[in-house]
Amino acid sequence: MATKAGATSFFIRPFPEFIREAENIVRGRIHQPHSEFGISLGGERNVHTYAELEVLEVLKGAISKTSLQIRKLGGTKDGITLQIPGSPEFRDGEESVLFLGPENEDHSYEVTGLELGKFGLVEKNGDLELTGGLFSFSTGPESQEAIGPGVVENRRVWTLKQLKELVETQKMTAPEPRTGSSSPEKKSPNPSLPAQEGRPPPANVNPIHETSGQENHERNKDNPETVKFAGVLFIIAGAFLGILLYLRRK
């Protein structure tokens, strides 16, 4: 039984933008592609094609493995064939530059943008030139309509060296995070409240709070020193009043 998915449409972006948005970029050699049943990102059980990727170089990302598993939706298993238009081909022994997404639950990685994220390498004039991938879809009037003038970036020759240089340039020009240890710590106007970055104090909290006599009474009635002092004043006042009454009778 063969199943063919519908047509796949691509959004063609300039190559520098495609690099900036990539989570992982790896140069590697593909080994032993084979099909198995797997769970898609949407949770469905479908035929997937898996392959081992011998990692030759990590150009971008935090991948530290020397070998990892890549996969794509589609393939043939137990008489069931699933064809996905625009799906990348995994060929045994092929060296490629792959733009990969995050690690899946089964510890595999998928190529970003299907065919757009898989590039071949051709040696010319002592350099390794990138071929295929996004570049294959960046010619003709359709691509011009999809992306506009920026498609010109995809039509010139890109080498592996230029890709590395652009990755490093984008790292240095990346915007700094808004919060960090370098930013000064903002103290809260009310010591009982934590400092809040870039936020005013809540509407019901006044940093300069005038207390009324009733509030002072409520606040001080539980203070032992205040109670003791008030008791002494009460005794002195009582004694003074008694003296006045005695002198008045005389």
Buried (B, 14 or more C-beta within 10 A) or exposed (E): EEEEBEEEEBEBBBBBEBBBEBBBBBBBBBBEBBBEEBEBEEEEEBBBBBBBBBBEEBBBBEBEEEEBBBBBBBBBBEEBBBBBEBBBEBEEEBBBBBBBBEBBEEEBBBBBBBBBBBBBBEEEEEEBBBBBBBBBBBEEEEBBEBBEEBBEBBEEEBBBEBBBEBBEEBEEEEEEEEEEEEEEEEEEBBEEEEEEEEEEEEEEEEEEEEEEEEEEEEEEEEEEEBEEEEEEEEEEEEEEEEEEEEEEEE
